[in-house]
């Protein structure tokens, strides 16, 4: 799965995650990463870092599962897999490997920490 991170201008620079991969896994993952609910960049980064803390808690076996929800999509994080789901549809969901989800979320947070530039893009190749 190939995901691209970039900065788009819509009045101001904002992070954008996209993919040419038409698989449902790729589409729902990019939807979750883009789902900021219109909050500010610092608030978005804080919530991404909270997601990473939850990943770490599951990884360190402090808990078996944790939810991490955004505005429209959520993730049920377990060591076996991560179920990404729509908060508004019972049928729109996909399971990703724990490793793949962790890698994507950490890379997205790192990208958002970077200095915004319309010329900056990053490609992330994720293998299940």
N, C-alpha and C positions, 0 to 999 in steps of 0.2 A: 504494500500500500504506500503510495507516494502522496505526501501532504506538503503544501506550500504555505509558508507564512510570509506576509508582506504588510506594508503600511499603506493604507488607502486614504485619500483625501476626500472628506465629506464635510467641508467647512473647516475641519481640523484633521490632523492625522490620527487614525485609529487602526488598531491591529486587525488583520483579516486572515482567516485560515481558509484554504480552498483545496480542492482536489479534482483531478480529471477522472479519478477512479469512480465508476458508477455503482460499485458494490454498496449494498445497504450499510455494511460495517463502516466503510469510509465516509459515506454520507452522514450517518448519525454521529460519528465521532467529530467531524468538522462542525456539524450543527451544535453539538455540545460545547466545543471549544469557542465558537463564535458567540454563544448565548450569554451576553453580558447584561441583558435587561436594561441597557441604557445607562448603567452606572459609570462613574468616572474611572479613568485608567488606574489610579491608585487603589480604588475600591475593588476593581476587577482583579488586580494583582494580589491583593490581600485574600480574596476568595479563592483564587487559584492556589495560593500558598496553603490555605486551609485544606483544600483538596489533597495537596501533597502530604500535609500532616496526617490526614486520614489514611492515605495510602501507607504511610510509614507505620501507623498504629496497627493496621491489618498485617503488614509485612513482618512486624516485630511480635506478632501474635498477642498483642494486648487485647484485641477483640477479634471476633470471627468475621463480622461484617459491619460496614458503615455506609450510610447514605451520604451522598454529596449532590445537592440539587442546585440548579441555576434557575433562571426565569422560566424556561420552557422545557428543558431537558434535565434529567437526573442520572445518577450513576449509583448502582448498588455494588459496592466494592467488597469482594471476598478474595481470598488467596487463590481459589480455583479459577475465578474469572470475574470480569466486571460487566454487569448488565447495564447498558445505556438504554434509557427509555424516555419516551415523551411523557410529560406530566399531564397531557391532555388526551392521550390515546392509549388504550390498553393493548393495542396490537402493534404499535410501532416501537420495537425494541430489538436490540442485538447484543450478543455476548462477545466480548473481546477477551483476549488473554490478559491476565494481570500485568504481565511484563510490558505488553504493547501499550496498554492504557497508561501505565506509569511513565513509560518513555515519552509518550505523546504529551502528557500533562506537564512533565518537567521541561520538555523542549519548548512548549508554548509559553510557560511562565518565564523561562530564560529569554525567549524572544521579546516578550513584553517588557522585560527589564532593560532591554537594549535601548540605545538612543533612537527615537523615531526618525526615520528618513524614508522618503518616497522611493529612494533607490535601493533600500535594504530588503532583500528577500532571503529566505532560508528554505531549503528543501529537506524534508525529513522522510527517510525511507524506513518503513516499518515492516518487519517480517514476522508473521505469526508463528 
